[in-house]
Amino acid sequence: MKDIHNLVDTHDGIGLAELVKKGDIKSTELLECCIERAEKVNPEINAIAEKLYDSARQATPNDGLFSGVPTFVKDLFAPVAEARMTNGSHALGEARPGMDDNLVSRLRKTGCTFIGTSTAPEFGASYTTESTRFGPTRNPWNTDHSCGGSSGGSAALVAARVVPFTHANDGGGSIRVPSSCCGLFGMKPSRGRMPNGPLVGEGWGGFGTAHAISLSVRDSAALMDLTAGMDLGAPYASPGQSMSFLEATKTPVRPLRIALVESMDPWPSSPESLAAVRHAAKLCESLGHKVTQTVLPVDLYQFFDQCFDIIGTNTKNYVELLGEMRGKPVSLEELQVHTRIMIREKGDIGAIQYVRAIESMHALGRNFANYMSDYDVILTPTLAKPPVLIGTLDVMDESKSADDMIQNYHSYSPYTCLFNATGQPAMSVPLYWTEHGLPIGAHFAGRFGDEETLFSLAAQLEAAQPWFNNRPKLSACL
């Protein structure tokens, strides 16, 4: 087993699948190795919502690209046929939908083996993965710190080197924030690129999408190749592509025009985040790209107030629907404080206010599309601060307002949600660690539908400054 641990330490998902196909290791051996790794680190990071070891042992991997590679599915609006789905909340009890989400179904066809579900905050509405249902999920780089949210369990399991990639989803930064906190690669696809059905049409008014968090760029690209494409009845579709995303990672990227945004009012970047984004900018310049410092055409505070209009009304609608489905209304006592504040202050806005919020997001998308006529890529910090301590973002005081929550969450993450609103693809790339050993990602956004450029750039950055061997002391390989 020790030799297999060494292979898991040194290979990404594609590499492990190739070893299985060549017969160098058996899929059953790889499965047991990853289960052993999960059991070793989970008591310290608390990242597993439910273990699916028995069903994984009974599964027969198909001959897909990732045949036999173990992974986790995020426990948030992504049902897995054999799993409980809690969405990070006590309100769902022991609900088991008995069906696969469409993206989960496509992941199965890649050959992945699901060995569990990963933790998420209640209904995904937080930049830290701390819930009353499961408790805090901790950062493998330093367990006193947050692993980010809402795909924090997924990121923590990859960072701890339990598996090479995990499923994740993103409505306001939930792939990129935990990727930044945990020193990983995280790509948020363009709106309409990935399937959302059959349960979800447009999560949070079109903000939501799903994909993966990974150690390597090529795993992310290959997974998107295998799972992308609108599903039946989808309300959105993204533009076509000129090549596969995996091919894009092998294609030399042309010199790009990069708009550098170091900080934004009213939430300035910390010295560590400034150092991280400037490091990324210098690296891009050394690779032949033209970097121009600029500002983004948006009033952040007004933007986030309208975002909360959209998220609050969608959350109340979901909670009421959940009550109808289970035959008993959801009481406020079943919900976490941050959810109660959202419903109290934003759940009952008028229809006109909601429509105006949606129209404002559409207008922002058009403004950014016009802005991108001068640039190929926008570079910002992923987060305005290094990973915060556990408890910093967990709202426990019911006297707080929605304005307090906006200040709390978005002084930490002012950038990521913008590109959920505009629908543009965006990625966090792990290029910087603080003097205290905490990762801070560099955030790149591309034109709508242009994941190819981002994947090409990411592969170039990965080759110039490899991060695969950067690993926390809390790692399954040790």
N, C-alpha and C positions, 0 to 999 in steps of 0.2 A: 504493500500500500504506500510505503514511503516513496517509491519511485513515481507512483501516480501523482502523489502530492507535488512532487517536483515538476511534473509535466503541467499540472494545473497552474502552478506558480509562473510558468514560463510561456504559456500559450493562451491565446485568446480563443473565442468560441469557434471560429473557423479552423484554427490550428488543432483544437481538441477533436473536432469532428473528423478532420483528416486522419488523425491518429486512430480513431475508431474505425474508419473506413479501411485503412491499411492493415488493421488487425494488430497494431502495436499495443493497444489497450482494448479491453472489452467495455461495452456500454454499461454493463452491470457494475464493473469495477469503478468506472468514472462516477456512476450514480452513488455508490456507497462512499466514495471518497468525498464527494460534495456534501452528502448527508453528514458525514463525520465532521467536516469543516463547519457546517452550520451548527451542529451540536456543540462544538468547541467554543464558538464566539458568541452565539446568541444570548447566553446568560449575561454577557457584558454589554451588548448593544441593544437587545430587545427589539429586533427588527422583523420577526416572523409573527404574522397574525394567525396563521394556521399551518400546521405541518401536514403535508400530503405524501409522506414517505411511502405508505403502504400502496396507495394507488399508483405512485411512480414506479414502484417495484413490479407492479402487475402490468404496466404499460409496455407495449412493444413499439420501439422507435421505428418510424418509417425511414425511407431512404432520402429524406430531404437534406439540404445543405448542412443543417445543424443537427443531424441525426445523432441522438444519444447525449446531447449537451443539456445538462440540468439548468433550470432557471426558476424564477419566481414570478408570479403575477401580482400586481398591486391590488390590494383589497380596497378598491374604490371604483364603483360604477363599472366594473369589469368582471361580470360573473364567469366563474369557472364551474363546469357542470358538477364536479364532485365536491366543490368547496363551499364553505360558509362565506357569505358576503356581508360584512358589517358596515362598510363605509366609515370605519373608525368610530362608530356610534353605538351606545347601548340600545338606541331605539329600534335597531333591526334585530335584536335578540340573536337567535340561532338560524336566521333565514338562510335557506339554501335554494337559489333560483333553479337549479337543475338544468342549466343550459349554459352554453358558451357565448360570451360576447363575440361579435364577428371578428374583431382583431385577435382575440384569444384563439378562435378557431383557425385563423390563418397562421398563427404562431405554431399551433400543433402541426400543421402541414409542413413547417420547416424542419420538423424532426425533434424539436425541443421536448424535454421531459419536465413537467411541472412538479417541483418537489415541495412547493408551499406557496402561500400568499404573504405579501409583505405589508407592513404596517403603514397607515396613513392617518392624518388628523381627521377629526369629524367633518365629513362631507368635503374634505379637501381644501377648506377655506382658511389655511394658515401656512406661513412660511417656516414653520417648525413642526416636526412630527411628535406631538405630545397630545395624548388623548386620555380621558378618564377611563375609556374602555381598555386600553393596553398600557398606559403609562408612557413615559418618554422613551423614544428611540434615540440612541446615543451615537455620537460621531466616532468612528474607529480611530481617527487621528488624535482625538483627546475626548474621552468619554464624559468630561464635564461640559462639553459643548454640543450644540445642536447639530444634527446632520442635515438640517434644512427640511423643507416641505414643499408640496405635500407628498412627493415620492421619496420620503426620507428613508423608509425601510428598504426600498429597492436600492437606493444609493449606498446605504450602510452595508448591505450584503455584498455588493460588488467591491466596495472599497476594502472590506475585510477579506477579500479574495475567496469568498465562498463559491461564487459562480462568476463567469466572465461578463455577463450582461443580464439585465432584468427588464421586464415590462414596466412602463411608467406612463403617466398621463399628465397633462399640463393645461391649466386654465388661466394661469396668471404668472407662470414661472416655475411650475411644479416639477418639471424635468430639469431645468437649468439651475435653479437655486440649490437643490441638493447635489447636483453634479459639481457646482462650485464649492460647496461646503466639504465635499468628500474627495476632491481631486480627481474627477472623472470627466468623460466626454458625454455631453448630453445635447441632442438635437431635437428641437421642437419643429415639426413639419409645418408646411403651409396649410392654411385652412382648406379643408376639402381633400387633402392628400391621403388621409387615413380613414378607415371605416370607423363609424361611431355606433352603428346599430347593433342589435335591433332595439335596445332600450332607449337610446339617446338619439335625438335628431340633431340639435345644435346645443351642446352644453354651454350654459351661461351666455346665451345669445350669440353663439358662434365663436366664443373665446376658446373653448375646449378642444383638445386633440390628444392623441396618444402616440407613443412610440416606445423608446427604450433609453436606458442608461447603460453605458458600456465602458470597458477598459480601452478598447481600440476603436479607431475611426472606421476601419473596414467592417467590423461586426455591425456597427450602426447602419452603415450604408447597405450591406447585404440584407439585413433585416428589413429595411425599408423597401428594397427591391421586391422582397418576397411577400410583404404584407400590405403595401400601398394600393390605392385604388378605391374609388367610391363604391359603396355597397348599395344594395337594392333600396331605392327610395331616398337616397341621400339628398339633403337640401343644398349641398355645395359640391363643387368639383374643382380641383386645382388644374393648372395648365399641364399639358403633356411635357415630356422631357426628351432631349436629343440623344441621351445615352443612359445606361443603367447607372445607379448611384455608386455601385461598386466600381464600375469603369471610371467614374469621375474621380475616385480616389487615386487612380493610377494615371490620370491625365494631368500633365503639367499645367499649372494655373498661370494664366496670362497676368501681366502686371495690373493690379487692381487700384481703383480710386477709393480710398478708405476714408470715411468721415470719422474723425476721432472726437468723442464726447467724453470729457474727463469727469464732469460733475454737472449736476442740475439743481437749480433752486426749486423748492426750499430745503432740499436735503443733500448737502454737500457730501462728497466722497471723503472717507477717512484717509489719513496718510498711507495706510497699507493698501487700500484699494486704488489710490492714485498711483502708487508705486507699481501695482500689478498691471494696470491698464497702460501705463507708460512703458513698462517692460514689453508688453505685447505689441505696442505701436513700434518700438525700436526694432523688435524682431521682424515685424512685417516690412519695415523700411529696409532692413538688411537683406530681405528676400526679393527686393526690387519693386515693392508696392509703394504708391504715393499716398502718404498719410497727411490729411489736412484737418487741423483742429477747427471745430465748428460747434453749433448749438442745434438742438432739435426744435421743430416748430410745434410746441405743445405747452399748454399751461398744466403742469403736473397736478396741482391740487384740484382744479376743476375736473380734470380727467379722472382722478381716482374717486372723487365724489360720485361721478356718474357711473363709474365701474361698480361702486357699492350699491347704487340703485339697481343695477342689473343683477348682481350676485345676490343681494338681499331678497328681491322678489322671486328669483329662481329658487332660492333656498326655501322660502316659505311655501312655494308651490310644491316642491319636492316633499317637504315634511307633511303637508296636508295629503298629498297623494299616497305617501307611505302609510298614513293613518287609515286611508280608505282601503288600501291593499291588505292590511293586517286586521281590519275590522274593528279597530279601536284607535281613537285620535291619539296622536303623539303629544304627551304633556311636556311643558317647558322644563320640568324637573328631569326629564330624560335626556335633555340636551346640554351641551357644554355652554359656558358663559358666553364665549365669542359668538356662538350660533344664536343664542337668545338675544344678544345685542343687535345682531344683524336683522333678525326677524322683527324685533321691536321697533327699530328705527328706519329700516328700509323695506320691510316686508309689505307695507300697506301704502306705498306711494301710488299716486294716481296713474291712470293709463297714459295720460298725455305726458307726464314726467318720464315714464318708462320709454315711451316712443321717442321722446327727445334724446334720452340717453343712447338708445340704439342708433338714431340718426347721427348723433355726434360721433359715435365710433366709426360709422361709415364715412363720414366727412374726414375724420382723422386718417383713415385708410387712403383716401384720395389725396390728402395733403402729403402723406408720406410717399405715395407713389410718385407725385410730382417732385418731391425732394430727392428721391432716388434717381431722377434723371441725370443728376450731377455726380452720383456716386454708385459704386457697385456694392459696397458693404458699409455698414455702420458699426463702429467699434466703441463699446462702452465697458465699464466694469459690470460684471454680473451682479455683484452686490456692493453696496456702499460701505460695508464693514466686513471684517473677517467673521467667520462663524461665531455666533453669540453663545453665551452660556445657556444651558438648560434653564428654562423658566423665564428668560428675558422676553420672549414673544408670546408666551402662553397667557392669554387674557383671562384672569380669574376674578376681577373686580367688576361686579355687575353695575356699579355706578358709572362705569366708563361709557363713553358715547361712540358712535360710528366715527366721528372726527378723531377721537383718541386712537381708535383702531387704525385708521388711515395713517396717522402719525407713527404709530408703533410699527406697523408692517412695512410701510413704504419709505420710511427713513432708512430702512434696511435694504429694501429691494425697489428702487425707484424706476428701474428700466425694463424689467422683463415683461411686465404686463402690457406695455405699449404694443408689443408685437403679437400678442394674442388679439388685441383689439384690431390691429391692421391686417392680421392674417399672414404676415410675413414669416418666412422661416428664420429661425434664430438658434444659435448654439452657444454653449459654454465650453471653453477649451481650457484644460488645466495646465497653465503655464507659469504659475507663481505660488510660492509658499512663503509665509511670513517668518520672521526670525524665531517665532515660537512654534514653528512647524505646522501651521494651519494653512490649508489651501485657499486660494482665491482665484476664481475663474475669470477669463477674459470673454466678453460677450460680443458675438458677431451676429448681425442681422443682414439678410440679403433681400433682394427684390422678391416680390410675391411670386411663388412658383419656382424660384431658382435655388433649390437645394444643391444642384450640381456644383455651382460656384463655391458654396459653403463647404461641401464635402472635399472639393479639390484643395481649397485653402487649408482646411483642417488637416488633411493628409500631409500637406507641405509643412505645416507647423509641427506636426507629430514627428516628421522626419528630421526637422531642424532641431527640435528640443524634445526628445523622447521622454514620455512620462510613465511608460508601462512598468518600469522597475521602481518607481516611487511608490512606497507602500507604508502604511502605518505600522507602528509597533504592535498594535492589536490587529494581528493578521492571522488567518487560519493556517498560513504556511509555516508559522514559527513553532 
